[in-house]
C-alpha cells in the first residue's frame, strides 16, 4: 500500500509540474505574442509610412546593406548566449567573456564593411549609394554592446520585459526615422531609423538587466559556451543562407529596384506567421528544456503550436490571394504593384517556414542542435541549386518558389529528427 501511495503521489506531482510548466508556457507566450504583435503593428506602420515617402530603390539600398551586415553576423556568430539559456549553472562568471567576444566580433564586421563598401556596391549595382555600407557600420556594434545579463530574461522566463524593449525600440525607430526620412528623403533616413532603435534598446537592456561589463576573456568559459553554441550557430548559418540567398540573387540579377519590391513582398508574406512563431520559439526553447523527461507534454505542446501556425498562415494566405492587389495598391501605392505575385507565393513560404522554426526550437530545447543542422543544411543546399535558374527565368516569383521548394524538402527530415529525439 505504501508503494502504491508513493507511486500515486509521484504521478500526481509529475502531473502538477506538467500543468504548471504549461501554464508558464502560455503566460510567456501571451507576453511574447503581445510584444511581437505590438512590434508588428509599429513596424507595419513605419514601413507603410516610409514606403509612401521613399522609392523602391531606397529600400533596395538599405536591403543590400542589411543583407551583408546580417550575413557577416550569421557567419561569425558563436551563439554563446543561447548556450547559457539551457545551462543549469550560474551565468555571472560567463558574462564578461560573452560581452568581450561579441564586441570584438562587431568591430571586425564594421571594419569589413568599411573596406569592402565599394566592391559590395558594385555587386548590388548601387552606384554612389555604396556609402550605405559605411553608414550602417554602427549597427552591429550597437547590437553587440547590450547588457549581457539580458540572457537571464529567457532563463527566468520573464517575457514581459520583451514587450517593453520591443515596443520602445520600434517607437524610437519610427519617430526618429520619420524625422530623418523627411530631412534626407532617401535611404539615409532608413539607416538612421535602425540606429535609433538599436540605441534605445541598448539603454533599456542596462536599465532592466543591470550589469557593468568588463573587457575580459576566459578560454574555459568560452569553451563551455561554444560546446553548445557552435552547433546552434552552424544550424542558424544554414538557415540564414536558406533565407537570404534569394535576396542576394534577386539583388545581383535584377538590381535594387526589384530587390526593394521583393523585400516588401517577403516581409508582408511571412509577417503574421513569423511573428507568432518567433513569440512561440522564444518560450518553447527554455520550456522544452524543462520538459525533456516528459515526452507526452512535449508532443502536446508541439502540435498545439503547429496547429496555431497553420491556422494563422492559411487564413492570411486566403486573404492575400483574394485581396492582394487591392491591399498593395492602397497601402503602398502603384509603384509596388510588382510585389503582388511574389507576395502570394511567400504566404505559403511563411507557413512552411513557421513549422520548421517550431521544430528547431524543440530540438534546441532538447539539447540536440546538431540534429537541426541536418535539416537546415539540406534546405540550404536545395535552395542553392534552385534559386539561380528559377530567378533568371521567372524573376522574384521564381525566387519565392525556390524558397518554398527548399522547405518542402526539409520538413520531412525535420519530422523524422523530432520523432527520433527523446
C-alpha positions, -999 to +999 in steps of 0.1 A: +000+000+000+029+024+008+045+016-026+011+023-043+006+055-024+041+066-033+035+058-070+003+078-070+020+107-053+047+106-078+023+107-107+003+135-091+034+155-086+045+150-122+010+160-134+011+192-113+046+200-126+035+195-162+004+217-157+025+244-140+050+244-169+023+245-195+007+274-176+040+292-176+043+285-213+010+301-222+018+330-199+051+335-216+035+331-250+009+358-241+036+383-232+059+375-262+029+375-286+018+409-272+054+421-277+056+408-312+021+419-321+027+455-309+061+454-327+044+442-359+019+470-358+046+496-352+068+480-379+040+479-404+030+515-397+067+525-401+070+505-433+038+519-449+047+554-439+083+552-453+071+534-484+049+564-492+078+588-488+106+568-505+112+548-536+118+510-541+155+520-549+159+533-514+146+502-499+168+481-522+198+501-510+191+495-473+182+459-480+216+453-497+234+468-467+214+449-440+218+417-460+256+420-460+256+430-424+234+402-412+254+377-434+286+387-417+269+384-383+255+350-391+288+337-403+307+349-372+280+343-345+291+317-320+256+317-303+271+318-268+240+334-253+218+305-264+242+282-247+237+300-214+199+297-217+198+259-214+227+258-189+219+249-153+250+266-138+251+303-127+258+326-156+275+355-139+311+342-145+304+339-182+290+374-189+323+393-194+336+367-218+303+369-237+304+407-239+340+408-250+336+382-277+307+399-293+322+434-291+354+422-309+333+404-334+313+435-342+344+457-346+357+432-372+324+433-390+325+471-391+360+471-405+350+447-433+320+469-442+343+499-445+370+481-465+347+463-490+320+491-494+328+499-530+330+463-543+298+454-525+281+485-540+292+473-575+278+438-568+244+452-559+245+479-587+241+507-561+262+534-578+271+562-555+249+548-528+276+523-519+283+546-489+253+529-472+279+502-461+298+529-442+266+544-427+255+511-413+288+503-395+275+514-361+246+489-362+264+457-354+284+475-328+253+487-311+238+453-312+268+438-295+271+461-265+237+455-250+237+442-214+250+406-214+227+399-185+198+400-210+202+363-213+187+359-179+153+370-193+150+337-211+163+316-182+138+331-158+110+332-184+104+369-176+089+376-210+070+407-200+103+426-204+103+417-241+072+439-246+089+469-230+120+465-251+104+457-284+077+485-283+103+511-272+127+501-300+100+503-327+086+536-313+121+552-314+128+538-348+095+552-361+097+587-345+134+594-352+133+576-385+104+597-397+123+629-389+154+616-407+134+604-438+117+638-440+151+655-438+171+634-462+143+619-484+164+589-492+179+557-478+199+576-451+167+581-432+162+543-431+197+538-417+191+564-390+158+547-381+177+514-375+204+531-354+179+550-333+160+518-324+192+500-315+204+528-292+171+528-273+172+490-270+208+491-256+198+517-230+168+496-219+188+464-215+211+481-190+181+496-172+162+463-169+192+440-166+220+460-150+255+447-154+287+467-158+307+445-183+345+443-183+367+436-213+380+402-201+381+368-217+382+333-202+390+304-226+375+279-202+342+298-201+343+303-239+348+266-245+318+257-223+295+281-242+309+271-276+303+234-270+266+241-274+267+273-293+288+262-323+262+236-334+235+261-328+255+287-348+260+263-377+224+254-379+214+291-379+240+299-405+225+272-428+191+287-421+204+322-428+217+311-462+184+295-470+165+327-460+188+352-477+202+335-508+171+346-526+176+382-517+213+380-528+203+365-561+175+390-568+197+419-559+225+408-581+204+397-611+176+422-611+190+453-593+180+473-562+145+482-575+135+446-579+151+438-545+131+465-528+099+450-542+109+415-533+118+426-497+085+442-492+067+411-505+089+389-483+081+408-451+044+411-459+042+374-468+058+359-438+049+385-412+018+371-394+032+336-391+067+347-384+056+370-356+037+342-339+064+317-345+091+340-331+070+345-300+064+308-296+100+298-302+113+322-275+091+304-250+093+268-263+132+268-263+136+271-225+102+253-218+112+222-237+145+221-218+124+217-187+102+191-203+130+168-215+117+139-195+081+143-203+076+133-239+038+133-237+037+170-226+062+179-254+042+163-281+010+180-268+029+213-268+043+208-303+011+200-320-007+229-302+019+254-316+020+239-351-018+240-352-019+277-345+009+283-370-011+265-397-044+282-389-029+317-388-009+311-420-038+297-440-062+324-430-037+351-440-028+334-473-065+332-482-069+369-476-038+378-497-049+356-526-083+372-526-074+408-520-036+411-525-039+436-554-061+460-536-041+458-504-008+466-521-023+494-542-040+511-513-013+507-486+019+510-507+008+526-540+011+516-577+050+517-576+048+485-556+024+465-577+051+441-589+053+428-554+019+412-555+027+379-573+058+370-552+037+380-521+012+353-528+039+326-531+056+339-500+025+335-479+029+297-485+065+300-477+057+317-444+035+288-432+062+262-440+089+283-425+069+287-393+066+249-389+103+244-395+112+271-368+089+253-343+108+221-349+141+239-345+132+254-311+122+219-299+155+203-310+175+231-294+155+229-262+162+192-260+200+200-263+202+185-298+212+215-320+234+193-342+203+174-354+187+206-367+219+212-388+209+183-410+175+198-419+190+233-423+219+222-445+195+202-467+173+232-471+202+255-480+216+230-505+183+227-523+178+264-524+214+269-537+206+245-566+171+260-575+175+297-568+196+310-597+177+293-626+143+300-612+151+337-606+166+341-640+136+325-657+107+339-635+121+368-616+110+374-580+082+348-583+108+322-592+130+332-562+099+328-539+091+294-555+127+282-549+123+291-512+091+270-510+107+240-527+136+241-503+114+240-472+092+212-486+123+190-489+135+199-454+102+194-435+101+155-437+137+154-425+127+176-395+097+154-387+120+123-387+145+140-364+119+151-339+104+116-339+138+101-331+147+126-303+138+116-267 
